[in-house]
Amino acid sequence: MKYLGIAVIIGIVFGAFVMGGGGDKAVDLLSLVFVLGVAAGHALGVKDGESAIKRFGDGCVRGGWLGLLIGLTLIAGSEQAAAMDVSHLMSALSIAVLTPLYGYFFKIITMQLD
């Protein structure tokens, strides 16, 4: 049953992007690698009696928020921000907010697996 739940979650999330016309906008490899890398590092710190899957999921959320903060810092320090060039800022912001999305998405999946 949990695998059916995972399939439903994946279908709903990806369906929302596709139906919204932005399936290609939901994929950023660097954001994905960042979130999964932080999560893997967080999972390596598992203690006795703790679930590695739960720890990985928690790391995904933390990595997502770290990625957002890094993205916002880079956006705020850019020349486009100084010039208030909104066209460049919005595309950069859309990538920055992908990291918490990835983090929470993987957290929900790990909650199903745990």
Secondary structure, DSSP 8 states (H G I E B T S, - for coil): -HHHHHHHHHHHHHHHHHHTT-GGGG--HHHHHHHHHHHHHHHTT--TT--HHHHHHHHHHHHHHHHHHHHHHHHHTSHHHHTT-HHHHHHHHHHHTHHHHHHHHHHHHHHHH-
